Amino acid sequence: MFFLNKKIIFSLLLVIITPKSFNASKKIITQEINAVTIVPVADATLQKLGKLYSQKRENKRYTISALEGKKTDAHSCPRVHQLLFNEQVQIIDQQGDEYLIRIPNVFYITKNNKQKKYNTYWSHKKNFITLKTLKQKGINLNHLPQPIHHNKTSEYQNKNIVTLTMPFYDKKTDKTFSAGTRFVRAFPKKSKNATSVFIINLKKNKIDIISVPQKLCLTSYPKNKKEQRDLFIKIIQKWAHLSDGFIPYVWGGCSFTKLYNKQMISHPTQINRNKKHASIFKNKNKNMLVSGFDCTGLVCRAAQIIGIPYFFKNSFTAAQYLTKITNFNKLKQGDILYFPGHVMIVSDIKKNTILEARTHTHGFGKLHEKKLGTIFKGIRDYKTLISFCKQKKPLKRLDINGKICQTIIQAQFLQLPLII
């Protein structure tokens, strides 16, 4: 889910947008309404876009083409989270065309209140349909996957759930579903190369059965902690080394529906600098759905695909909840390197590589796997990196040209949470 850019904006919004502002609604829903996401990817924000983009038409407010915005301007890119098809939410309030929703599978805390878990966001009402409406249409709700919930880790893994590990285009619905999308397994005739799942067909008010290629989905969970770690790394490494393009860095990004190339992204020099709220980096095709990951969105989505209980919306929250590694001999692949505003993933200790979703402002703007020496000045192996962290020495972070772009003074390793 950002330091010196989205991190600052996110932190400011956490102070500005408090439960008091939620209670300022003119139309308060007295009882929460359960709903399900019916679009492949739905952007979520911390404040109403009706207020932030008051000059825009309602149907254009949630068409956020920005991948990453100005450092101190939330207006340029207000996205802080993305929901996927079939993810369930609770509708708390409605103002105009926007819902205030509670999301069960991610939360964040603030420095002012480390005890309270916040998981409330705004999104467009067209992204959801209530379970009551589906039931009225005669749709069997058992064909929808039960939501992942941060308070119910014991029920996390379900043998009847099929989860995409790669994007999948379905001809019946003419939609491309993101990696991480969950479906309930159907059981028609068996196929070695495909898995059948249930899917909502709102045009015909029924549940259809579609076939998903086996190579694009996960149908069974790892059996032990080593298998969990190995699969976690394998999925992210696959995403980082796709040959036809790359997964871009996206503020609040928690999705993967499409690969990008450099020509698809506007650079600051191509943007009118006189325009007050111009985005720094954005998708040139304004009609194309923006998908990609930020640093914590990457960890969260990959972890939840395979049943790892990682529910943290930003790096600060992860640092407060994950166990700090003090015995560096126990450092393993999948563990997380944290410093304020960012998380990275230990991918291969022997090969000295690390995974991250890296900001555009450093010249990368994508998910990648890199040698430590190309990320930190003078750090060529994990032995040296561990020594720096242990002695609390500052780390010099390098940009794409090998120049120092940030000095880090609070780096620490955190354990990947495992439940097996």
C-alpha positions as CSV (number, residue, x, y, z in Angstrom):
1,M,0.0,0.0,0.0
2,F,5.0,5.0,-0.1
3,F,7.4,7.3,1.8
4,L,8.1,10.9,0.7
5,N,5.2,10.5,-1.8
6,K,2.1,8.4,-1.2
7,K,3.1,7.7,2.4
8,I,2.9,11.4,3.3
9,I,-0.4,11.8,1.6
10,F,-1.8,8.6,3.3
11,S,-0.6,9.8,6.7
12,L,-2.1,13.3,6.2
13,L,-5.4,11.8,5.2
14,L,-5.4,9.5,8.2
15,V,-5.3,12.6,10.4
16,I,-7.9,14.6,8.4
17,I,-10.3,11.8,7.7
18,T,-11.3,10.5,11.1
19,P,-14.4,8.7,12.3
20,K,-15.8,12.2,13.0
21,S,-15.9,13.0,9.3
22,F,-17.6,9.7,8.7
23,N,-20.4,10.7,11.0
24,A,-20.9,14.0,9.1
25,S,-22.9,12.1,6.5
26,K,-26.3,13.5,5.6
27,K,-27.8,10.1,5.0
28,I,-26.6,7.5,7.4
29,I,-27.4,3.8,6.9
30,T,-28.5,2.5,10.3
31,Q,-27.6,-1.1,9.6
32,E,-24.6,-2.2,7.6
33,I,-25.4,-3.8,4.3
34,N,-23.4,-6.7,2.9
35,A,-22.4,-6.4,-0.7
36,V,-20.1,-8.0,-3.3
37,T,-17.7,-6.4,-5.8
38,I,-19.0,-7.0,-9.4
39,V,-16.2,-5.4,-11.4
40,P,-12.7,-6.9,-12.0
41,V,-11.0,-4.1,-10.1
42,A,-12.5,-1.3,-8.0
43,D,-10.5,1.7,-6.7
44,A,-11.1,2.8,-3.1
45,T,-10.2,6.1,-1.5
46,L,-10.0,7.7,1.9
47,Q,-12.2,10.6,1.0
48,K,-15.2,11.2,-1.1
49,L,-14.3,11.9,-4.7
50,G,-17.6,13.9,-5.0
51,K,-15.9,16.5,-2.8
52,L,-12.4,16.1,-4.1
53,Y,-13.4,16.2,-7.8
54,S,-16.5,18.3,-7.5
55,Q,-16.0,19.8,-11.0
56,K,-16.0,16.4,-12.6
57,R,-19.1,14.5,-13.7
58,E,-20.2,11.7,-11.4
59,N,-19.4,8.9,-13.9
60,K,-15.9,10.3,-14.4
61,R,-14.8,10.8,-10.8
62,Y,-13.6,7.2,-10.2
63,T,-11.8,6.9,-13.5
64,I,-8.4,7.4,-11.9
65,S,-5.8,7.2,-14.6
66,A,-2.9,8.2,-12.4
67,L,-0.4,5.5,-11.4
68,E,1.4,7.8,-9.0
69,G,0.7,11.4,-8.1
70,K,2.4,14.5,-6.7
71,K,4.2,14.1,-3.4
72,T,2.0,16.4,-1.5
73,D,-1.2,16.4,-3.6
74,A,-3.8,13.8,-2.9
75,H,-5.9,15.3,-5.6
76,S,-3.5,14.0,-8.2
77,C,-4.0,10.3,-7.2
78,P,-6.4,9.6,-4.3
79,R,-6.4,5.8,-4.7
80,V,-5.3,4.0,-1.5
81,H,-6.7,0.5,-2.2
82,Q,-8.2,-1.8,-4.8
83,L,-10.9,-4.4,-4.4
84,L,-11.2,-7.4,-6.7
85,F,-14.3,-9.2,-8.2
86,N,-16.1,-11.3,-5.7
87,E,-14.6,-9.5,-2.7
88,Q,-17.3,-8.8,-0.1
89,V,-17.7,-5.5,1.8
90,Q,-20.1,-3.9,4.2
91,I,-21.9,-0.7,3.1
92,I,-22.0,1.8,5.9
93,D,-23.2,5.0,4.2
94,Q,-24.1,6.4,0.8
95,Q,-23.6,9.9,-0.4
96,G,-24.6,10.5,-4.0
97,D,-23.0,7.9,-6.2
98,E,-20.5,6.9,-3.5
99,Y,-20.5,4.2,-0.8
100,L,-18.6,4.3,2.4
101,I,-17.6,0.7,2.8
102,R,-15.8,-1.5,5.3
103,I,-13.3,-4.0,3.9
104,P,-12.6,-7.1,5.9
105,N,-9.3,-8.3,4.5
106,V,-7.1,-5.3,5.0
107,F,-6.7,-2.7,7.8
108,Y,-4.3,0.0,8.9
109,I,-3.5,1.7,12.2
110,T,-2.2,5.2,12.8
111,K,0.6,6.6,15.0
112,N,-1.9,8.4,17.1
113,N,-4.0,5.3,17.7
114,K,-2.1,2.0,17.4
115,Q,-5.0,0.0,19.0
116,K,-7.8,0.8,16.5
117,K,-7.9,-1.0,13.2
118,Y,-9.2,1.2,10.4
119,N,-10.7,-0.5,7.3
120,T,-13.2,2.0,5.9
121,Y,-13.0,3.5,2.5
122,W,-15.1,5.2,-0.2
123,S,-15.8,3.7,-3.6
124,H,-18.3,4.1,-6.4
125,K,-21.7,2.4,-6.0
126,K,-21.6,0.9,-9.5
127,N,-18.8,-1.4,-8.3
128,F,-21.1,-3.4,-5.9
129,I,-24.3,-5.2,-5.6
130,T,-25.9,-6.1,-2.3
131,L,-26.3,-9.7,-1.2
132,K,-30.0,-9.0,-0.6
133,T,-30.5,-8.0,-4.2
134,L,-28.7,-11.1,-5.4
135,K,-30.9,-13.3,-3.2
136,Q,-34.0,-11.5,-4.6
137,K,-32.7,-12.4,-8.1
138,G,-32.6,-16.0,-7.1
139,I,-28.9,-16.3,-7.0
140,N,-27.4,-18.9,-4.6
141,L,-25.1,-17.0,-2.3
142,N,-23.2,-20.2,-1.5
143,H,-21.6,-19.8,-5.0
144,L,-19.8,-16.7,-3.8
145,P,-16.5,-17.1,-1.9
146,Q,-16.7,-16.2,1.8
147,P,-14.6,-13.1,2.5
148,I,-11.1,-13.3,4.0
149,H,-11.3,-11.6,7.4
150,H,-8.4,-10.4,9.5
151,N,-10.2,-11.6,12.7
152,K,-10.9,-15.1,11.3
153,T,-7.5,-16.5,10.4
154,S,-8.6,-20.0,11.5
155,E,-11.1,-20.1,8.6
156,Y,-8.6,-18.7,6.1
157,Q,-8.1,-21.7,3.9
158,N,-11.0,-23.2,2.1
159,K,-10.6,-26.3,-0.1
160,N,-13.5,-25.2,-2.3
161,I,-11.9,-21.9,-3.3
162,V,-10.0,-21.4,-6.5
163,T,-7.8,-18.4,-6.7
164,L,-6.2,-16.8,-9.8
165,T,-2.4,-16.5,-9.7
166,M,-2.4,-14.8,-13.2
167,P,-4.9,-12.6,-15.0
168,F,-7.7,-14.5,-16.7
169,Y,-9.9,-13.3,-19.6
170,D,-13.4,-14.8,-19.7
171,K,-15.3,-14.7,-23.0
172,K,-18.7,-15.1,-21.4
173,T,-18.5,-12.0,-19.3
174,D,-15.9,-10.2,-21.6
175,K,-13.9,-9.3,-18.5
176,T,-10.3,-9.8,-17.5
177,F,-10.1,-10.8,-13.8
178,S,-7.0,-9.9,-11.7
179,A,-4.6,-12.3,-10.1
180,G,-5.9,-12.8,-6.6
181,T,-9.5,-13.1,-7.6
182,R,-11.3,-15.9,-5.7
183,F,-14.1,-18.2,-7.0
184,V,-16.0,-21.1,-5.6
185,R,-15.2,-24.4,-7.3
186,A,-17.8,-26.1,-9.4
187,F,-17.8,-29.8,-10.0
188,P,-19.0,-30.7,-13.5
189,K,-17.0,-33.1,-15.7
190,K,-13.3,-33.3,-14.6
191,S,-10.6,-31.8,-16.8
192,K,-6.9,-32.1,-16.4
193,N,-6.1,-28.7,-17.9
194,A,-8.9,-26.6,-16.5
195,T,-10.9,-26.0,-13.3
196,S,-14.6,-25.1,-13.2
197,V,-15.8,-22.2,-11.1
198,F,-19.1,-20.4,-10.4
199,I,-19.5,-16.8,-11.6
200,I,-22.3,-14.2,-11.3
201,N,-24.1,-13.4,-14.6
202,L,-26.1,-10.3,-13.8
203,K,-27.3,-9.9,-17.3
204,K,-29.3,-13.2,-17.0
205,N,-29.7,-13.0,-13.2
206,K,-28.1,-16.4,-12.7
207,I,-24.9,-18.2,-11.8
208,D,-22.8,-19.5,-14.7
209,I,-20.0,-22.1,-14.7
210,I,-16.8,-21.2,-16.5
211,S,-13.5,-23.0,-17.0
212,V,-10.3,-21.5,-15.8
213,P,-7.0,-22.9,-17.2
214,Q,-5.2,-24.8,-14.4
215,K,-2.0,-23.0,-15.1
216,L,-3.6,-19.7,-14.1
217,C,-5.0,-20.6,-10.7
218,L,-4.3,-22.2,-7.4
219,T,-6.7,-25.0,-6.4
220,S,-4.9,-26.3,-3.3
221,Y,-3.0,-24.7,-0.4
222,P,0.6,-25.4,0.7
223,K,0.8,-28.1,3.4
224,N,3.6,-26.7,5.5
225,K,5.5,-23.4,6.2
226,K,8.3,-24.2,3.8
227,E,5.8,-24.8,1.0
228,Q,4.1,-21.5,1.9
229,R,7.3,-19.6,1.7
230,D,8.4,-21.2,-1.5
231,L,5.0,-20.6,-3.2
232,F,4.8,-17.0,-2.0
233,I,8.2,-16.3,-3.6
234,K,7.5,-18.3,-6.7
235,I,4.3,-16.3,-7.5
236,I,6.0,-12.9,-7.0
237,Q,9.1,-13.9,-8.9
238,K,6.9,-15.0,-11.8
239,W,5.2,-11.7,-11.8
240,A,8.5,-9.9,-11.7
241,H,10.0,-11.7,-14.7
242,L,7.2,-11.7,-17.3
243,S,8.7,-11.3,-20.7
244,D,6.0,-9.4,-22.5
245,G,6.0,-6.3,-20.2
246,F,5.9,-5.4,-16.5
247,I,3.5,-4.9,-13.7
248,P,3.6,-1.1,-12.9
249,Y,4.0,0.5,-9.5
250,V,0.6,1.9,-8.6
251,W,-0.4,3.9,-5.5
252,G,-2.8,1.8,-3.5
253,G,-2.5,-0.9,-6.2
254,C,-3.5,-4.5,-5.2
255,S,-4.3,-5.9,-8.7
256,F,-2.7,-7.4,-11.8
257,T,-4.9,-7.6,-14.9
258,K,-2.5,-6.4,-17.6
259,L,1.1,-6.0,-18.4
260,Y,2.5,-2.5,-19.3
261,N,5.3,-1.1,-21.3
262,K,7.1,2.2,-21.0
263,Q,5.2,3.7,-23.9
264,M,1.9,3.3,-22.0
265,I,2.9,5.6,-19.2
266,S,3.1,9.4,-19.2
267,H,6.3,10.8,-17.8
268,P,6.4,14.1,-15.9
269,T,8.0,15.9,-18.9
270,Q,4.9,14.9,-21.0
271,I,2.5,16.5,-18.6
272,N,1.4,20.1,-18.5
273,R,3.3,21.4,-15.5
274,N,1.1,24.5,-15.3
275,K,-2.0,22.3,-14.6
276,K,-2.5,22.5,-10.9
277,H,-3.5,18.9,-10.2
278,A,-1.7,17.1,-13.0
279,S,-0.6,13.6,-12.1
280,I,3.1,12.8,-12.2
281,F,2.8,9.3,-13.8
282,K,-0.4,8.1,-15.4
283,N,-1.8,5.7,-17.9
284,K,-2.0,7.3,-21.4
285,N,-5.1,5.4,-22.2
286,K,-7.6,7.1,-19.8
287,N,-10.3,4.4,-20.6
288,M,-8.0,1.5,-19.6
289,L,-8.4,0.1,-16.1
290,V,-5.3,0.9,-14.0
291,S,-3.8,-2.2,-12.3
292,G,-0.6,-2.8,-10.5
293,F,1.0,-2.9,-7.0
294,D,2.5,-0.6,-4.4
295,C,4.9,-2.1,-1.9
296,T,2.5,-3.4,0.7
297,G,-0.3,-4.2,-1.9
298,L,2.1,-6.6,-3.5
299,V,2.9,-8.5,-0.3
300,C,-0.8,-8.5,0.8
301,R,-2.2,-9.8,-2.5
302,A,0.4,-12.5,-3.0
303,A,0.2,-13.6,0.7
304,Q,-3.6,-13.9,0.6
305,I,-3.6,-15.9,-2.6
306,I,-2.0,-18.8,-0.7
307,G,-3.5,-18.3,2.7
308,I,-0.8,-16.3,4.6
309,P,-2.5,-14.0,7.1
310,Y,-1.1,-10.7,6.0
311,F,-3.8,-8.0,6.3
312,F,-1.7,-4.8,6.5
313,K,-2.6,-1.8,4.2
314,N,0.5,0.2,4.8
315,S,4.1,-0.4,5.8
316,F,3.7,1.2,9.3
317,T,1.0,-1.2,10.2
318,A,3.0,-4.2,9.0
319,A,5.9,-3.1,11.1
320,Q,3.7,-2.9,14.2
321,Y,2.1,-6.3,13.7
322,L,4.9,-8.5,12.3
323,T,7.6,-10.1,14.5
324,K,10.9,-8.3,14.3
325,I,13.8,-10.7,13.4
326,T,16.6,-10.4,16.0
327,N,18.4,-13.7,15.3
328,F,19.6,-13.1,11.7
329,N,20.6,-16.7,11.3
330,K,16.8,-17.4,11.0
331,L,16.3,-15.0,8.1
332,K,14.5,-16.8,5.3
333,Q,13.2,-16.1,1.9
334,G,9.8,-14.4,2.1
335,D,10.8,-12.4,5.1
336,I,10.4,-8.6,4.8
337,L,12.9,-5.8,4.9
338,Y,11.1,-2.7,6.3
339,F,12.0,0.9,6.7
340,P,9.6,3.8,7.2
341,G,7.4,4.0,4.1
342,H,8.5,0.9,2.3
343,V,8.7,-2.9,2.4
344,M,10.8,-5.3,0.3
345,I,10.8,-9.1,0.1
346,V,13.8,-11.3,0.7
347,S,13.8,-13.5,-2.4
348,D,17.0,-15.4,-2.6
349,I,19.7,-15.1,0.2
350,K,22.3,-17.2,-1.7
351,K,21.9,-15.1,-4.9
352,N,21.5,-11.9,-2.9
353,T,18.3,-10.8,-4.6
354,I,15.4,-8.8,-3.3
355,L,11.8,-8.2,-4.6
356,E,9.9,-4.9,-4.4
357,A,7.3,-2.7,-6.1
358,R,9.4,0.4,-6.7
359,T,8.2,4.0,-7.2
360,H,8.4,5.7,-10.6
361,T,10.2,8.7,-9.1
362,H,13.3,6.5,-8.6
363,G,13.2,5.6,-12.3
364,F,11.9,2.1,-11.9
365,G,8.1,2.3,-11.6
366,K,7.5,-1.5,-11.5
367,L,7.6,-4.8,-9.7
368,H,11.1,-6.2,-10.1
369,E,13.7,-8.5,-8.6
370,K,17.2,-7.0,-8.2
371,K,20.6,-7.7,-6.8
372,L,21.2,-6.0,-3.5
373,G,24.1,-4.0,-5.0
374,T,21.8,-2.3,-7.5
375,I,19.4,-1.3,-4.7
376,F,21.8,-0.2,-1.9
377,K,25.2,1.5,-2.2
378,G,27.9,-0.8,-1.0
379,I,25.6,-3.7,-0.1
380,R,26.4,-6.7,-2.3
381,D,25.2,-9.5,-0.1
382,Y,22.8,-10.3,2.7
383,K,25.7,-10.7,5.2
384,T,26.6,-7.0,4.7
385,L,22.9,-5.9,4.7
386,I,22.3,-7.8,8.0
387,S,25.4,-6.2,9.5
388,F,24.2,-2.8,8.6
389,C,20.7,-3.5,10.1
390,K,22.2,-5.0,13.2
391,Q,24.5,-2.1,13.8
392,K,21.8,0.4,12.7
393,K,24.0,1.9,10.1
394,P,22.3,4.1,7.4
395,L,21.6,2.5,4.1
396,K,22.0,4.5,0.9
397,R,19.2,3.7,-1.5
398,L,20.0,3.9,-5.3
399,D,17.9,5.0,-8.2
400,I,17.8,3.5,-11.6
401,N,21.0,5.4,-12.6
402,G,22.9,4.2,-9.5
403,K,22.7,7.6,-7.8
404,I,21.8,7.9,-4.1
405,C,18.2,8.9,-3.8
406,Q,17.4,8.2,-0.1
407,T,19.2,7.5,3.1
408,I,17.6,5.0,5.4
409,I,18.3,4.9,9.1
410,Q,15.7,2.6,10.5
411,A,15.8,-0.6,8.4
412,Q,14.8,-3.9,10.1
413,F,13.8,-7.4,9.1
414,L,10.3,-8.7,9.8
415,Q,9.0,-12.3,9.7
416,L,6.6,-13.4,7.1
417,P,3.5,-14.5,9.1
418,L,2.7,-18.2,8.6
419,I,-0.1,-20.2,10.1
420,I,0.7,-23.9,9.2
